[in-house]
Structure formats: structure tokens, C-alpha cells
Amino acid sequence: MKKEKLGAKTFLYPMPTVLVGARVKGKPNYLTVAYCGIMNHDPALIAVAINKAHYTNRGIRENDCFSVNIPSTALIRQTDFCGIFSGARVDKSAVFASFYGKLKKAPMAEECPVNLECRLRQIIPFSVDEVFIGEIVQAYAHKRFLSGKMPDIKKIDPILFSMHDYSYWAVGRRLGKAWSIGEKFKIKPR
Ligand SMILES: Cc1cc2nc3c(=O)[nH]c(=O)nc-3n(C[C@H](O)[C@H](O)[C@H](O)COP(=O)(O)O)c2cc1C
């Protein structure tokens, strides 16, 4: 099969859309982040890549903690707003009602269905971005977004992001059970 070469680009689909929260100069600040991923299961480590010029970074450094907040599609305008305007110019502290957990200094957005409270573990600098690795010390969710004790993706209705069409997307249909559906696959000789 002949494939087109697209260059060394970050074509990963889908990307999450999260809000990273940090307290800068004593006030909550949230920025929108698509470069976010889980690094380790136990301890629970999460990484966010943030441009070195952004305002939030200094708050993460100041307090050694941050939060990762998962907005639902109903929060699309607030989420985009936090990705357009920098806290250096606009006070974003009232975009969400903030609450605090055991670390005391990582603001979390009340309106977001799921919040991950993170203790800063490591900063890895690259050319443009720096990656903040946080240890998730507590996860929070409103009861209405759970099925049993687990967050329910349908109820959360998270915002997906596609970088190269600059668009937000919603979660589609459920395809099947993981660690199960593959059992029916039979390898054919080539
Ligand atoms: C959908 C979307 C995704 C974004 N993803 C990232 C990202 O992964 N890393 C980053 O540094 N900036 C990202 N940005 C840009 C920042 O959110 C934006 O520059 C923000 O205003 C910085 O806020 P701050 O200066 O208050 O920290 C994204 C923006 C949008 C709209």
C-alpha cells in the first residue's frame, strides 16, 4: 500500500480538551490544553505540555501543584475562552467557581464533571513547551456523572479536539468491550 507522507506533525486523533488550573498571584487561572496524557497507572501520573510563555506555568511553579479539569460539551464557550485569553491580560478567575482539595493550592473548576488534583512531580523543558508531570492525589466527580462509582463517559460528554481542523468534537458511539472483542479476531496468513 502506498501512503502519503505528511511530515513530522502531531497528527494524533482525538486529543483531549482539558482545563489546567493553577493559582497565579493568589488567583485561580485556567488554560485550555490539548497536549495532555496519562504517564503512569500507579502512582497515577499525568502530563501536560504547556508553552513556556503562558501565564499558568508560573502558578504551577509557585505552588508545586495544578489541576486537570475535564469540561463537558456544555462548557465549550468557557473552555475556548480560556484558550484564547491569557491570564496575563484577562482575569479568568471568575470563569469557573473554584474549589480546593487536600493540596489547598490547586484550584479546580466546580462546573467541570471531573477534576484531577495533581502534585507537581517533574518539569521537562523542550524547545517551545515544558511538560509538567503531576501525580494525581485525588480525583473528584459530581455524582450525576458517575455510573456506580466510575465516571461515565456518556454522562461526562467530554470535548474532543482535532488540532488540524481547529475544531471541537463530541464522543461518538460505543464500539464494544475492551480486552474482549479482540478475542474473536483470527490472524489470516498473508
Ligand atoms: C483547543 C485549544 C487547545 C490548546 N492546547 C494547548 C496546549 O496543549 N498547550 C499550550 O501551551 N497551549 C494550548 N492552548 C493555548 C492556551 O490555552 C492559550 O494560549 C491560553 O490563553 C494561555 O493561558 P494562560 O496564559 O492564562 O496560561 C490551547 C488553546 C485551545 C483553544
The ligand as a Gaussian input file, in Angstrom:
#p B3LYP/6-31G(d) Opt

LIG

0 1
 C       -8.406000      23.953000      21.961000
 C       -7.159000      24.565000      22.488000
 C       -6.110000      23.741000      22.889000
 C       -4.938000      24.287000      23.402000
 N       -3.933000      23.453000      23.787000
 C       -2.799000      23.966000      24.314000
 C       -1.766000      23.095000      24.775000
 O       -1.871000      21.879000      24.729000
 N       -0.650000      23.681000      25.294000
 C       -0.486000      25.038000      25.368000
 O        0.546000      25.511000      25.834000
 N       -1.474000      25.879000      24.952000
 C       -2.619000      25.374000      24.434000
 N       -3.618000      26.210000      24.023000
 C       -3.423000      27.672000      24.131000
 C       -3.632000      28.218000      25.544000
 O       -4.762000      27.641000      26.173000
 C       -3.815000      29.748000      25.480000
 O       -2.680000      30.347000      24.897000
 C       -4.145000      30.370000      26.835000
 O       -4.662000      31.664000      26.608000
 C       -2.952000      30.501000      27.775000
 O       -3.466000      30.917000      29.016000
 P       -2.581000      31.493000      30.190000
 O       -1.591000      32.476000      29.564000
 O       -3.582000      32.156000      31.087000
 O       -1.860000      30.354000      30.824000
 C       -4.801000      25.694000      23.508000
 C       -5.866000      26.525000      23.124000
 C       -7.026000      25.970000      22.622000
 C       -8.159000      26.868000      22.207000

